[in-house]
Amino acid sequence: MPVRSLTKDPKTLTMRLVADFPVPIERVWAAWADPRQLERFWGRVREVRDAIVIGSGAGGLGVAALLAKLAHKRVVVLERYDTPTR
């Protein structure tokens, strides 16, 4: 996985990873949405996060922020940022 950039923001407890994958975008999305496949990438899923929020719209970000700040949960927010051109 060639990582193009990795940006961390400790104030908002967020991380943005931009990478190129040699597979269709649907395959990448499925890998991030399936906890079993996510575990293969990040390690044991239970150790990495308490919740996965799919979609970073206002509702998704709001829920993620509340879970992280008020409930002290480890939250991963997944978003389909853009579709690569072929």
N, C-alpha and C positions, 0 to 999 in steps of 0.2 A: 504494500500500500504506500505509494509515494505521497507523503504528506506535503502539501504546499504551504500551509501555515497552521499555527496553533496559537490562539489568543486566549489568555486567561484573565479574568477580572475578579480579583479576590473580594472587592467591595460588593459585587452583586452575586458572587458565588456562581459564576458562569464560565463556560469554556466553549470556544468555537474551533472546531477542527475542519479544515478544508483539505480534501485529499482526492486523488484520482484513482478510481478503481477500474480494472480491466474487465468489467462485467456490466450488463445493462442496469440502469438505475433502479428498475423494479427488484432486481436481485439484492442490491445494496439495501434498499428500503426494507425488504423482507428480513434481511439479516439483522437490522437494527430493531425491528418491531417484534421479533421472536426471541423471548428470553433465553431459550436454549442456544440459539446462534449467537446472541449477544454475549453470552457467557464464554463462548469460544474466543471471542475477540478481546474482551476486557478482563476475563478471569471469572471467578465465581460471582454470579450475579447478586446473590444475597449480600455479599461483602461490599459490593460497589454502590448499590442504591437501595432506597426504601420504596421509591415510586418512579415510574416512567410516565411522563406526560408527552403524548404525541400531538404535536401542533403547537406553534408558538404564537397563536393569535392572542388577543387580549384575555380571553378566558383561560387558555392554557398557561400563559405566563403568570396570570393572577393566582391560579391554583398552585403552580410551582413555587411562586414566591411565598405564599402563605404556608405551604407545607414546609419549606426550608426555614423560614424565619420564625414562625410561631410554633410549629410542631417539631422543629429541629430534625427534620427528615433529610436524607440524602436523596436529591431529586435529579433525574436526567430528563432534559427536554429534547425531544427529537423533532426535527423539521426538515422537510424536503426543500432545501434552500433554492436550488436551481437545477435545471435539466441540462446536462452537457450537450453540446452540439456534436453531431456525428459527421 
